[in-house]
Amino acid sequence: MQKVLICIFVPFLEQEYELFVPINRKVGLIKKMVAKAIIEMTSNEYQVNNELKIVNKITNYVYDNDEYIINTDIRNGTKLILL
């Protein structure tokens, strides 16, 4: 399974994380995986809501939950924001 290394910033925590995500998954699933990982890394300090968005930090593009990673501009080193 191919993966890309992304850098995701979480404003609530003022932290940036680097994660490998599979390219054959939808953004919505990746969003849930990232939120779950951040919850675990922060000992439940970060609370998840149903309206999370993944935004490209450079272009401000908001990714749709049904887009596959491979069909987006997300590549190795892409900087994203979890809102």
C-alpha positions as CSV (number, residue, x, y, z in Angstrom):
1,M,0.0,0.0,0.0
2,Q,1.4,3.3,-1.0
3,K,1.4,6.1,1.5
4,V,2.3,9.8,1.6
5,L,3.9,11.7,4.5
6,I,1.8,14.7,5.4
7,C,2.3,17.5,7.9
8,I,-0.9,18.4,9.7
9,F,-1.3,21.4,12.0
10,V,-3.9,21.3,14.8
11,P,-4.7,25.0,15.8
12,F,-6.5,23.9,19.0
13,L,-3.3,22.3,20.3
14,E,-0.9,24.6,18.5
15,Q,1.0,21.5,17.4
16,E,2.1,20.1,14.1
17,Y,2.2,16.3,13.4
18,E,3.8,14.3,10.6
19,L,1.8,11.2,9.5
20,F,1.8,8.6,6.8
21,V,-1.6,8.2,5.1
22,P,-2.6,5.7,2.5
23,I,-3.3,7.1,-0.9
24,N,-6.2,4.7,-1.7
25,R,-8.4,6.0,1.1
26,K,-11.0,8.7,1.2
27,V,-10.3,12.1,2.9
28,G,-13.2,11.4,5.4
29,L,-11.6,8.2,6.6
30,I,-8.2,9.9,6.9
31,K,-9.7,12.7,8.8
32,K,-11.2,10.2,11.3
33,M,-7.8,8.4,11.6
34,V,-5.9,11.6,12.1
35,A,-8.4,12.8,14.8
36,K,-8.2,9.4,16.6
37,A,-4.4,9.5,16.5
38,I,-4.3,13.0,17.9
39,I,-6.8,12.1,20.6
40,E,-4.5,9.2,21.6
41,M,-1.3,11.4,21.5
42,T,-2.9,14.1,23.6
43,S,-4.4,11.8,26.2
44,N,-8.0,12.8,25.3
45,E,-7.2,16.6,25.5
46,Y,-8.4,17.1,21.9
47,Q,-12.2,16.6,21.5
48,V,-13.5,15.6,18.1
49,N,-16.7,17.1,16.6
50,N,-18.5,15.9,13.5
51,E,-17.7,19.0,11.5
52,L,-13.9,18.6,11.2
53,K,-12.3,19.8,8.0
54,I,-9.0,19.2,6.4
55,V,-7.7,22.3,4.7
56,N,-4.6,22.8,2.5
57,K,-2.4,25.2,4.4
58,I,-0.9,26.8,1.2
59,T,-4.0,26.9,-1.1
60,N,-6.8,27.0,1.5
61,Y,-8.6,24.3,-0.4
62,V,-11.1,22.4,1.8
63,Y,-11.0,18.7,0.9
64,D,-14.3,16.8,0.4
65,N,-14.8,13.7,2.6
66,D,-15.5,11.6,-0.5
67,E,-12.3,12.5,-2.4
68,Y,-9.6,9.8,-2.6
69,I,-6.2,11.0,-1.5
70,I,-4.7,9.9,-4.8
71,N,-7.1,12.1,-6.7
72,T,-6.2,15.2,-4.7
73,D,-3.1,17.4,-4.6
74,I,-2.0,15.8,-1.3
75,R,1.6,14.5,-1.8
76,N,4.6,13.9,0.3
77,G,5.3,17.0,2.4
78,T,1.8,18.6,1.9
79,K,1.0,20.9,4.8
80,L,-2.6,20.6,6.0
81,I,-4.7,22.0,8.8
82,L,-7.3,20.1,10.8
83,L,-10.1,22.4,11.7
